[in-house]
Amino acid sequence: MSVLDEEEFVMLRKYKGKVKVENVERIIDLIEEEMKKTDKLKTAAIYVFANNVEEIKSNKELYEIILKTLEKFSPKLGFDNVVELIKSSIS
């Protein structure tokens, strides 16, 4: 079974063409920047989400799936690899 067949990536593909990829990339980039300071994905995401409330509220379910995907797969595949898989799933 490919990682792309996992539930999280199947759910992300439902957003293909329905969201602005640039906005998602910006949020993920901000999370990555914060992770350099804290080394904790969840803490970084909470901080970024709090500072980008309007964007997060407009696509709450999407960002919940993204966070869940990052948490689940980053330890195994690496943050950058998971980000690339997320981007390819929604674009």
N, C-alpha and C positions, 0 to 999 in steps of 0.2 A: 504494500500500500504506500503510495506516494504521500509526502507531507501535504501536497496540494489537495489531496482527497480528504484531509481532516476537516471536521465540521466548521472550524473557524474560517478556513479558506473558502469553503463552499458558501458560507454566509457572506464573506467579503465580496465574492464574485457577483452577488445580487446587487451590489452597488456600482457595478461596472457601467460607466457612462452616465451615472446619475449624480455623481458628486464632482466637485472641482478638485482634481488631483493636486493642484498647486496648494490648496488650503490644507489638505491632508499631509502633504510633504512638509509644509511649514510647521505644522504641529509636531510631526515626528522629529523634525530637525531640532525644534525647541526642547523636546524630551531628551534627545541625545545630548544636547548641550548641558542640560541640567544634570544628567546622569554623570557627566564628567566631574561635577561638583559633589554629588551625593553618593554615587555608586549604587543607588537604589532606584530601580525602575519605577516602582509604585510611588515613591516619594516625588520623583521627578515628574511623573505624569500628573499627580495631584496638583503640584505647583503650576505646571503648564496649563492644565485644564482650568484652574482657578483664575489664571490671568487671561484666558481666552474663552470666557464663559459664553459669549454670544455664538461663537463658532461651534463650540461643543454642544450647546443646547439645540442648535439647528440640526445636528446630526448625532444626537446622543447615543443611539443604538450603534451606529458605525464606530464611534470612538470607544465605546465599551468593548466591541469586538476587537478593535485594533489593540487595545490595552491587554485584553485576554490573550490574544495571539502573541504579542510581544513577551508577556510573562511566561507563557507555556513553551514557546519555541526558542527564545533567545539563549537560554542556558545550553541547549543542545546544538543549535545551528549558528549562534552568534547574532548579535543585534543587527549588524549591517545586512547580513543575509536575509534575515526575517523581514527587514524593512523593504528590501528589494522584492521579496515575494508578495508582500502586502501591496506595494505599488503596482506590480504587474497584475495583481488580482483585481484592482479597481480601475485600472486605466485601459 
